[in-house]
Amino acid sequence: MADQTLTLTLDTGDVVIKLRPDLAPGHVARISELASEGFYDGVVFHRVIPGFMAQGGDPTGTSTSGSSKPNLKAEFSKEPHKRGICSMARTSDPNSANSQFFICLDDATFLDNQYTVWGGSPKAWTTSTPCPRANRPARRARSSRRRSADMISGAVRDDLIVRYREPLRRYHTMAHIEDCLAQAETSTDLSPEARALLKTALWFHDAIYDPQRTDNEAASARLAVEALKSTGRPEAEIAEIERLILLTAGHEVAADDMLGARLVSIDLSILGAPPARYDAYARDIRAEYGHVPEALYRPARAAVLRHFLEAERLFPDPVWATRLEARARDNLRREIASLTS
């Protein structure tokens, strides 16, 4: 993806690396995260073998250390280790990559399918390309990613903001939308086009919200179709955004629906929030249903939460499931207990 790059600032000049989340989304996310934290700044290339590779990413410069983050599961691909390729270093354990990486200074295809390729030089590596030197630091590593294109015009956005500021809302507000959009924007494993679809669906998914009606998602989808048609968006894009919004009605996603799984998981992410934040969410939902008597609300809300608990997996996206599933189930059980006590 040409809009995602990592720039290593060496004493010999800048090396611009094209990131490849299509090959190794977990490794690209780790490299980008560490770069944004300044982890690689001043870290030496502790092992440089001319005609083979240059290895760095160990803050101790000894080839024996890494970051404090957990090791990564291998993401081997068919991408060949050719000149300019960036790949992850590891021990004999295939799932031991952490922060160390190496840059191929020449073709090294004998490494194929044994190390995780996460990027490479956008242009062929040439003799004029700045070369890492042994025990010389990368002064700075910075990640650059163009934000995904925004499909929503200013007038449409203004209308949505007004809707999310309606006085009846407590949880389904702009704060919820902004949180969802932030999660979508950091989904670097998706193409810019897919992220744009995801963000647009999230913008609209709660646009129509009235606790006393049962067709909020369908009404929000219809609003999205009308608004996007008025701005001249392609029919295929509009249809996909409509489909994604409708998924939030039942939160059921087909096994092969990656974008749907991401959207549903983002929408439900509040369930896996820290307890204090989850409790605030529960209070906000109760306030939105202020018209319902307590004697009716408590069993109805508990039934909704039990329905979530009965699901084999709350979050269809595996990354969200790994991060949030256990805490979400704890939160749900805790609220059910408070509702039924």
C-alpha positions in Angstrom: 0.0 0.0 0.0 1.8 3.0 -1.3 0.3 5.4 1.3 1.9 3.6 4.2 5.6 4.1 4.7 8.3 4.0 7.4 11.3 6.4 7.1 14.6 5.5 8.7 16.8 8.5 9.2 20.4 7.2 9.1 23.6 9.2 9.2 24.0 8.3 5.5 20.5 9.6 4.6 16.9 8.6 4.7 15.6 5.1 3.8 11.9 5.0 2.9 10.3 1.7 3.4 6.9 0.7 2.0 4.9 -1.1 4.6 3.0 -4.3 3.6 0.0 -4.8 6.0 -1.4 -7.0 3.2 1.4 -9.5 4.0 1.8 -9.1 7.7 -0.7 -6.9 9.4 0.4 -7.8 12.9 4.1 -7.1 12.2 3.3 -3.8 10.4 1.2 -2.7 13.4 4.1 -3.5 15.8 6.7 -1.8 13.7 4.5 1.3 13.3 3.7 1.4 17.0 7.3 1.1 18.1 8.3 3.8 15.6 5.6 6.2 16.8 6.8 5.6 20.4 10.4 6.5 19.4 11.6 3.0 20.3 13.9 2.8 17.3 15.4 6.3 17.7 19.2 5.9 18.3 19.1 2.1 18.1 22.1 0.7 16.2 22.3 -1.8 13.4 24.2 -4.3 15.5 24.8 -6.8 12.7 25.7 -5.8 9.1 26.9 -8.3 6.6 27.8 -6.6 3.2 26.0 -8.3 0.4 23.5 -10.0 2.7 21.7 -8.0 5.3 21.7 -5.3 8.0 19.9 -6.1 11.3 18.7 -3.7 14.0 15.9 -3.1 16.4 17.6 -4.2 19.7 17.9 -1.3 22.1 20.9 -3.0 23.8 22.7 -3.5 20.5 23.5 -7.1 21.5 21.0 -9.1 19.3 19.6 -10.6 22.5 16.8 -8.1 23.4 13.7 -6.5 22.2 10.7 -4.4 23.3 8.6 -5.1 26.4 5.7 -6.1 24.1 4.7 -9.7 23.6 6.2 -11.7 20.8 4.4 -11.9 17.5 2.9 -14.9 15.8 4.6 -15.7 12.5 3.0 -14.2 9.3 5.1 -16.0 6.7 4.2 -15.3 3.1 5.3 -16.1 -0.4 7.0 -12.7 -0.8 10.6 -13.4 -1.7 13.5 -12.0 0.3 15.0 -9.9 -2.5 17.3 -6.8 -2.3 15.5 -4.1 -0.3 13.1 -6.3 1.5 12.5 -5.7 5.2 11.8 -8.8 7.3 11.5 -9.6 11.0 14.3 -11.3 12.9 13.5 -14.1 15.3 15.0 -17.0 17.3 14.6 -20.6 16.3 11.0 -20.3 17.5 8.9 -19.1 14.4 6.7 -17.1 16.8 9.4 -15.1 18.6 9.6 -11.9 16.5 9.4 -8.8 18.6 11.2 -5.7 17.6 14.3 -6.7 15.7 14.3 -6.6 11.9 16.7 -6.9 9.0 17.0 -5.2 5.6 18.2 -7.4 2.7 21.2 -5.8 1.1 21.0 -8.4 -1.7 18.7 -11.3 -2.8 18.4 -13.8 0.0 15.6 -16.1 -1.2 16.9 -19.0 0.9 15.1 -17.1 3.8 11.7 -17.4 2.1 8.9 -18.8 4.1 11.0 -18.7 7.3 10.9 -15.1 8.2 8.0 -12.5 8.1 8.3 -9.9 5.4 6.7 -6.7 6.5 8.0 -4.1 4.0 10.6 -3.0 1.5 12.0 -0.2 -0.5 9.3 1.3 -2.9 12.0 1.4 -5.6 14.7 -1.1 -6.4 17.6 -1.0 -3.9 20.5 0.6 -5.6 24.1 1.4 -4.8 23.0 5.0 -4.2 20.5 3.9 -1.5 21.8 4.9 1.9 23.2 1.7 3.5 23.0 1.0 7.3 26.4 0.7 8.9 27.4 -1.6 11.7 26.9 -0.1 15.2 25.6 3.2 13.7 22.2 4.3 14.9 19.0 5.0 13.1 18.6 8.6 14.3 14.8 8.5 13.8 12.1 6.1 12.5 8.8 7.7 11.6 5.7 6.1 10.3 3.6 7.9 7.7 0.1 6.9 6.6 -2.3 9.0 4.6 -5.6 9.0 6.3 -8.3 7.1 4.4 -10.4 9.1 2.1 -13.5 10.7 3.6 -16.7 10.0 1.6 -18.8 12.4 3.7 -19.2 16.0 2.5 -19.3 19.0 4.8 -23.0 19.4 4.6 -23.7 15.7 5.3 -21.3 15.7 8.2 -22.9 18.8 9.7 -26.3 17.1 9.5 -25.0 14.0 11.2 -23.3 16.0 14.0 -26.6 17.7 14.7 -28.4 14.3 14.9 -25.8 13.0 17.3 -26.3 16.0 19.6 -30.1 15.3 20.0 -31.0 15.8 23.7 -32.4 12.3 24.1 -29.0 10.7 23.5 -26.7 9.8 26.3 -24.5 7.0 24.9 -25.3 7.2 21.2 -23.6 10.6 20.8 -20.7 12.0 18.8 -18.4 10.6 21.5 -19.4 7.1 20.5 -18.9 7.9 16.8 -15.5 9.5 17.4 -14.4 6.4 19.3 -15.6 4.2 16.5 -13.9 6.3 13.8 -10.6 6.2 15.8 -10.7 2.4 15.8 -11.4 2.4 12.1 -8.6 4.8 11.3 -6.1 2.6 13.1 -7.2 -0.5 11.1 -4.0 -0.4 9.0 -4.6 -3.9 7.8 -7.4 -2.6 5.6 -6.9 -0.8 2.3 -7.7 3.0 2.3 -10.8 2.2 0.3 -12.0 -0.4 2.8 -11.3 2.0 5.7 -13.3 4.7 3.9 -16.3 2.4 3.6 -16.0 1.3 7.2 -15.7 4.9 8.5 -18.7 6.0 6.4 -20.9 3.2 7.7 -19.8 4.1 11.2 -20.7 7.7 10.7 -24.3 6.7 9.7 -24.9 3.6 11.8 -26.7 5.4 14.7 -27.8 8.5 12.8 -31.4 7.6 13.5 -31.9 6.7 17.1 -35.1 6.7 19.0 -35.4 4.1 21.9 -39.1 3.8 21.3 -38.8 2.6 17.7 -37.5 -0.8 16.4 -36.2 0.2 13.0 -33.3 2.5 13.9 -30.7 0.6 11.9 -32.9 0.3 8.8 -33.8 4.0 9.0 -30.1 5.0 9.4 -29.3 2.9 6.4 -31.9 4.6 4.3 -30.6 8.0 5.4 -27.1 6.9 4.4 -28.3 5.8 0.9 -30.2 9.1 0.3 -27.3 11.3 1.6 -24.6 9.4 -0.4 -26.7 9.4 -3.6 -27.0 13.2 -3.3 -23.2 13.5 -3.2 -22.8 11.3 -6.3 -21.1 8.3 -4.7 -21.0 5.1 -6.8 -23.9 2.7 -6.4 -21.6 -0.2 -5.4 -20.1 1.9 -2.5 -23.5 2.9 -1.3 -24.8 -0.6 -1.4 -21.9 -1.9 0.7 -22.3 0.9 3.3 -26.0 0.1 3.5 -25.2 -3.5 4.1 -22.7 -2.7 6.8 -25.1 -0.5 8.7 -27.8 -3.1 8.6 -25.4 -5.6 10.3 -25.5 -3.5 13.5 -29.2 -4.5 14.0 -28.3 -8.1 14.9 -24.5 -8.1 15.0 -24.4 -11.4 13.1 -21.7 -11.6 10.5 -20.8 -14.3 7.9 -17.5 -16.1 8.5 -15.8 -14.6 5.4 -17.1 -11.0 6.0 -13.9 -9.3 7.2 -15.2 -5.7 6.9 -18.5 -6.6 8.5 -16.7 -8.3 11.4 -14.5 -5.3 11.9 -17.5 -2.9 12.0 -19.6 -5.0 14.4 -16.6 -5.5 16.7 -15.9 -1.8 16.7 -19.6 -1.0 17.4 -19.6 -3.5 20.4 -16.2 -2.6 21.7 -17.7 -0.7 24.7 -18.7 -4.0 26.1 -15.0 -4.8 26.6 -14.2 -1.4 28.2 -12.6 -1.1 31.6 -15.3 -1.6 34.3 -15.7 2.1 35.2 -16.2 3.1 31.6 -18.6 0.2 31.1 -20.6 1.2 34.1 -20.9 4.7 32.7 -22.2 3.2 29.4 -24.8 1.2 31.3 -26.0 4.3 33.1 -26.2 6.2 29.8 -28.3 3.4 28.2 -30.6 3.4 31.2 -31.0 7.2 30.8 -31.9 6.8 27.1 -34.7 4.4 28.2 -35.9 6.7 30.9 -39.4 6.3 29.6 -39.4 2.6 30.6 -40.4 1.8 34.2 -37.7 0.2 36.3 -39.8 -3.0 36.8 -39.9 -3.5 33.0 -36.4 -2.2 32.2 -34.4 -4.5 34.5 -35.6 -7.9 33.1 -35.6 -6.6 29.5 -32.1 -5.3 29.7 -30.9 -8.5 31.5 -32.4 -10.5 28.6 -30.5 -8.5 26.0 -27.2 -9.0 27.9 -27.9 -12.8 28.3 -28.4 -12.9 24.6 -24.9 -11.5 24.1 -23.4 -13.9 26.6 -24.9 -16.9 24.8 -23.0 -16.0 21.6 -20.0 -18.2 20.9 -18.0 -15.1 20.3 -19.0 -11.5 21.1 -16.5 -10.0 18.7 -16.4 -11.6 15.2 -13.1 -9.9 14.5 -10.3 -12.1 16.0 -8.1 -9.1 17.0 -11.0 -7.5 18.9 -12.0 -10.8 20.4 -8.5 -11.5 21.7 -8.3 -8.0 23.3 -11.8 -7.5 24.6 -13.8 -10.8 24.8 -12.9 -11.9 28.4 -13.4 -8.4 29.9 -16.7 -8.0 28.0 -18.1 -11.2 29.4 -17.1 -10.1 32.9 -18.8 -6.8 32.4 -22.0 -8.4 31.1 -22.2 -10.9 34.0 -21.6 -8.1 36.5 -24.4 -5.9 35.0 -26.8 -8.9 34.8 -26.1 -9.6 38.5 -26.9 -5.9 39.4 -30.1 -6.0 37.4 -31.4 -9.3 38.9 -30.4 -8.8 42.5 
